[in-house]
C-alpha cells in the first residue's frame, strides 16, 4: 500500500492533515470506513453523485479538482492495500 501511495496518491495527497491538491489523508480511516474508501477509490465520480461527504470534498476543493478514476484503483487488492496503508496515517 505504501508503495502504491508513493507512486500514485502522493502527487495530490499528503500523509498529514494538510491539503495538497486533494485533502490530507492523516486520520482518514477515522473519518470514513473502509467500505466508503473502497467505493470512492474505485469510482470517485459515482460517489460524488451519491454521497454527501464526497460532494462536500469536491465543493471545498481549493483547486476545483475532482479525483480521477484511476486505472490502478480498479484492482481490488491494490485498493485494499492503499486503504490499509492509509489506516496507518495519523
URCORDA-V38960 format. One record per residue. N is the residue number from 1. RES is the residue in three letters. PHI is phi in whole degrees, -180 to 180 (NA if undefined). PSI is psi in degrees with one decimal (* if undefined). Layout:
n: (N N)
res: (RES RES)
phi: (PHI PHI)
psi: (PSI PSI)
This chain:
n: (1 2 3 4 5 6 7 8 9 10 11 12 13 14 15 16 17 18 19 20 21 22 23 24 25 26 27 28 29 30 31 32 33 34 35 36 37 38 39 40 41 42 43 44 45 46 47 48 49 50 51 52 53 54 55 56 57 58 59 60 61 62 63 64 65 66 67 68 69 70 71 72 73 74 75 76 77 78 79 80 81 82 83 84 85 86 87 88 89 90)
res: (UNK UNK UNK UNK UNK UNK UNK UNK UNK UNK UNK UNK UNK UNK UNK UNK UNK UNK UNK UNK UNK UNK UNK UNK UNK UNK UNK UNK UNK UNK UNK UNK UNK UNK UNK UNK UNK UNK UNK UNK UNK UNK UNK UNK UNK UNK UNK UNK UNK UNK UNK UNK UNK UNK UNK UNK UNK UNK UNK UNK UNK UNK UNK UNK UNK UNK UNK UNK UNK UNK UNK UNK UNK UNK UNK UNK UNK UNK UNK UNK UNK UNK UNK UNK UNK UNK UNK UNK UNK UNK)
phi: (NA -63 -66 -63 -56 -62 -78 -119 -79 -66 -65 -118 -127 -94 -87 -105 -81 -76 -75 -120 -82 -118 -68 -64 -103 -61 74 -60 -71 -86 -89 -136 -83 -62 -64 -64 -61 -61 -64 -67 -64 -72 -152 -57 -62 -62 -65 -63 -74 -120 -125 -63 -65 -64 -63 -64 -60 -65 -66 -98 -70 -65 -108 57 -105 -123 -62 -78 -79 -89 -54 -64 -84 -86 -91 -58 -69 -64 -62 -61 -65 -66 -63 -62 -64 -60 -65 -89 -82 -122)
psi: (-41.5 -40.4 -44.0 -43.0 -47.8 -37.7 -31.2 -53.4 -31.4 -16.2 -32.2 -16.2 139.5 159.1 6.0 -171.2 -9.2 139.7 152.4 -116.2 -30.2 176.3 151.5 145.1 0.8 133.6 8.3 -34.9 -13.6 -26.1 -32.6 142.5 170.0 -35.2 -42.9 -47.0 -41.0 -47.3 -41.0 -44.8 -34.1 -41.3 81.1 -41.9 -42.1 -42.9 -38.3 -33.7 -24.6 -8.2 127.2 -40.3 -42.4 -38.2 -42.4 -38.2 -43.6 -45.9 -28.6 3.1 121.6 -17.8 5.1 38.7 151.6 137.8 131.4 162.4 106.9 132.2 -43.1 -26.2 5.0 -9.6 119.2 -41.2 -40.0 -40.9 -44.8 -40.7 -42.9 -42.6 -41.5 -42.6 -44.8 -28.9 -17.3 -8.9 120.5 *)
